[in-house]
């Protein structure tokens, strides 16, 4: 699920907040998507797959970003 607006990535090695509200170090292959102009990072590729299949059952369930989906 990619929106038209593509915000830039922070530099590799930066700490980023994940969809599940954790924090991790950004790698070249960190799973991510863009939703409403915000880049969202996921801890695991499986979390991104779950989000792509059905955002309401992902770790973003209940997040205000999904309210108008």
C-alpha positions as CSV (number, residue, x, y, z in Angstrom):
1,X,0.0,0.0,0.0
2,X,2.0,3.0,-1.3
3,X,0.7,6.6,-1.4
4,X,1.9,9.0,-4.1
5,X,4.0,11.1,-1.7
6,X,7.3,9.5,-1.0
7,X,9.1,11.0,2.1
8,X,12.8,10.6,2.3
9,X,14.4,7.9,4.4
10,X,16.6,9.0,7.3
11,X,20.2,7.8,7.0
12,X,21.0,4.1,7.4
13,X,21.9,3.5,11.0
14,X,19.4,6.0,12.3
15,X,16.9,5.0,15.0
16,X,13.4,4.9,13.6
17,X,10.0,4.3,15.3
18,X,8.2,1.2,14.1
19,X,4.5,0.6,13.5
20,X,4.3,-1.3,16.8
21,X,5.8,1.7,18.6
22,X,9.2,0.1,19.0
23,X,12.5,1.6,18.0
24,X,15.0,0.0,15.7
25,X,18.1,0.9,13.8
26,X,17.3,1.6,10.1
27,X,19.0,-0.8,7.6
28,X,18.9,-0.7,3.8
29,X,16.3,-3.5,3.8
30,X,14.1,-2.4,6.7
31,X,10.5,-3.2,5.6
32,X,8.4,-0.1,5.2
33,X,5.5,1.5,3.4
34,X,4.2,5.1,3.0
35,X,0.7,5.9,4.3
36,X,-0.7,9.4,4.0
37,X,2.7,10.9,3.4
38,X,4.3,9.2,6.4
39,X,6.9,6.5,6.0
40,X,6.1,3.6,8.3
41,X,8.7,1.1,9.3
42,X,8.0,-2.5,10.4
43,X,10.2,-4.8,12.6
44,X,9.7,-7.8,10.4
45,X,8.9,-8.4,6.7
46,X,5.9,-10.5,7.9
47,X,4.5,-7.4,9.7
48,X,4.5,-5.5,6.4
49,X,2.8,-8.4,4.6
50,X,0.1,-8.5,7.2
51,X,-0.4,-4.7,6.8
52,X,-0.5,-5.0,3.0
53,X,-3.1,-7.8,3.3
54,X,-5.4,-6.1,5.8
55,X,-4.2,-3.0,7.7
56,X,-7.0,-3.4,10.3
57,X,-5.4,-6.6,11.5
58,X,-1.8,-5.3,11.5
59,X,0.2,-3.7,14.3
60,X,-1.3,-0.4,13.2
61,X,-4.8,-1.4,14.1
62,X,-6.4,1.4,16.0
63,X,-3.8,3.9,14.8
64,X,-5.3,7.3,13.8
65,X,-3.5,6.9,10.4
66,X,-6.0,4.1,9.6
67,X,-9.1,5.8,10.8
68,X,-10.1,7.2,7.4
69,X,-9.1,4.0,5.4
